[in-house]
Amino acid sequence: MIRWGDGERRKEFEYFWNETRDALERGEDLTEAQDEMMACTTPYYGYCMYWGRRFYASERYYEALAYFKNVFRWLSPRFSYMNKGQRAHFFELLFSIGSCYSALGLYQQAYYYLDGLYSLNNRKYNRAYVNALVNGHDFRALFVIDRYLDQEQKQFESEGTEVEEPERQAFVRFLKRRRGTALIDADLLDEAEQQFQALLEFPDSEGIALEELLRIQQIRNDKEENTQPTDS
């Protein structure tokens, strides 16, 4: 449990909290940060959200996690009673916790939180989820990536347009880059090579594709050396 304390952190938060309450009374629109903080419903958990965000923005992930998880434990049992806006803030909290764990290389812990975002069809969340699976060498990575690729293709076809939007194209290339890496992890080197060869023509993928193609060749060389007979 995070303690309130009477130091500078509490004073800074109280100023922000009171400023937000005043804005509400004046009928002003809140910023995203203010709205997220007020969604915590109590000053104490608003304090935890406020400082979680501050530490997260400074890439102080261990400290951010302590505050974020306090809010998660408070909000999680109340999920069924949340309205649409409150749930959106809760999902953003899951993303933030998962991102902290991923940044720390703790991918199994990241999976626990990011899995709650799996079905939301949000590309930002999907990127974080896929990265946690691939970086953590998770056996589910290829299944999830193939599902997202199929989902993007069906959505494009349903829209009836001839040219894909740039954002979708970039996301699909991201999925294919990550798919190639997952294929290497699964020792499916020929398929991985084909995947990265096809990505060489795109500037946002060329560098990673070249690195992974070199890695594939190194793996093959190592295998060949290990299978060569030795003199006895």
N, C-alpha and C positions, 0 to 999 in steps of 0.2 A: 504494500500500500504506500503510495506516494504521500508524504507529509506536506501539509500546507506551509508551515513555517511562517515567519514574519519578515523575511528578507526581501531583497530587491525583486526576486521573481514574482512573489505575491503582489508586491506594489505595482509592478508593470502590468500584471494580469488584471488587477482590480481597476486600473485606469482604463484598460481596453474594454473590460466588461461594462463598466459604468458608461463609457462612451457609446457602447452598443445599445445599452438599455435606453439611453437618451435618444438615440437615433430611432429606435422602435416607437417611443412615445411621440416623436415628431412625425411619424409615418413615413420615414425615409426608407429607401431600399437598402438592404444590408449588403455588404461585400460577401463573397463566398466564404471567406474566413470567419466573418462575424456570424453568418447563418449557420455554419458548421458548429461553431462554438455554442451557440444558443440551442442547437438541437440536442446538446447533451443534457439540457433541462435544469441542471443544478450548477451553482458556481464552482463547486469542487471539481466536477468532471469537465466543466468548461475550462478550468485551469489546466487540467491534464491534457485536454485537446490542444489548447493554446501552446503549451510548452512542447508537446509532442511535435506539433507543426514547426516550431522554431528550431528544434534540434534536427528534425528531418531535413529542413532547408539547409542546415549547416553540415549535413552529412555526418552527423553524430548519431549513428543508428542505434547503438546500444542504449543511449540515453533516451532517444525517441521511443524505442520499444517499451521501456518501462512506463511511460506516460500513455502511449497508445493502448497497450494491453489493459491498463486500468480502465480505460473508457470501454474497451471491448467487453470486458467482464461485466460492466454495468449495463451496456446496451443489449448484449446478446440475448438474455432471457426476455427482453421486451420487443423482440423483432416482430412477433405476430401482431402487435398492437401499433406498429409504426404506420404512418401514412407514406405516400409515395416519396415525398421530399425527404423524410427522415430515413427511409430505406436507402435513398441515393447517397446520403451522407455515410450511412453504415457501410455500404459497399465501397465507398472511397476509403473508409478506415481499413477495411480488409485489404484493399490494394496497398495501402501505405505500410501496413504491418508486413505483408508478404514481400514488398519491395525492400524493406529494412533487412529482413532475413536473407533475401537473395544477395543484397549488397555485402552481407557478412559471409557469404558462401554457405549458408545454412539452408540448403534447398529443400530438405524434407519438411522443415518447419515452415518455409515459405509456401510449400504445396498445401499445407493444412488450411491456410487462410485464402490463398488464391483459388483453390478449388471451389470455394463458395461463389465465385464469379464466372464459373465455367459456361453457364447457359445464358449469360446476359447479352451476348452478341455485341460486346464493346471491344473495339480493336485495341485500345490502350490496355485494358485488362487482359485481353487475349495474348498480347505480346509478352506481358509480364509472366503469365501462366506458362506459355511455351518456353520462355527463357529458363524458368525455374526447372521445368521438366528436362530440357535438353542439357542444361549445365549440371544438373544433378544426376545425369545418366539414368533417368527414370524409364522403365520399360513401357510406360504409357505414352511416351513422347510421340512416336510415329502415329499412333492411333489418333491422338488429339489433333496433330497437325493435319493429317489427312481429312479429318472431319471438318476442320476449319476451311481447308482448301475447297472441299466439296460444297460447303456452305456458301463461300464467296462466289463460286461458279454458278450455283443455283440462283443466288440473289441477282447476279449480273444478267442471267438469262431471263429472269422474271421481269426485269426492268425494260427489256426490249430495246436497249440502245446498242449501237454498233461499236462505240468506243468506250472502254472502261475509264472511270474517273482515275486521276493520278493517285489519289489516296489509296484506292483499292489496289491499283497496280503495285504500289510500294509495299503494301501489306502482304500481298501475295508473294512478292519477291523475298520479303523477310521470312515468310513461312517456308519457302523453298530453300533458302540458305540454312535455316535451322533444321529442315528435313534432311538436307545433305549431311550435316554434322551428326544427326541422330543415326543416319544410315552407316556412317563410319563407325560409330560406337557399336552398332549391331553387326559389324564386320561384313556389311553388304557393300563392298568397295566398288564393284562395277556400277551398281545403281547410283551410288554416291558420286562417282566420277561423272556419269552422264548428267546428273543434277547440276553439278558445278560447271561443267562445260557449257551447259545451256545458259548459265548466268553470267558468263564472261563478257557478254556484249552490253551489260548494263553498268553504268558508272558507279552506282551505289552498291553493287555486288561484286565488281571485278576483283577488288583487293582481297576480300574474304575468300572468293572462289579460288584465286591463285594460291593462297595460303593452304587451303584445304586440299587442293589438288597436289601440292607438294607433300602434304602430310600423308595422303593416300599412297603416293609413290614411295615415301619413306617406310610406310608400313609394309608394302610389298617387298621392298629391298630387305627389310629385317626378316620377313618370313622366308625369303629365299636363302638368306645366309644361315638361318636356323635349320633349314632342311638339307643343306649341303653336307655330304659325308665328310667326316674328319679322319685324318690319318691315325691309325692305332699303333 
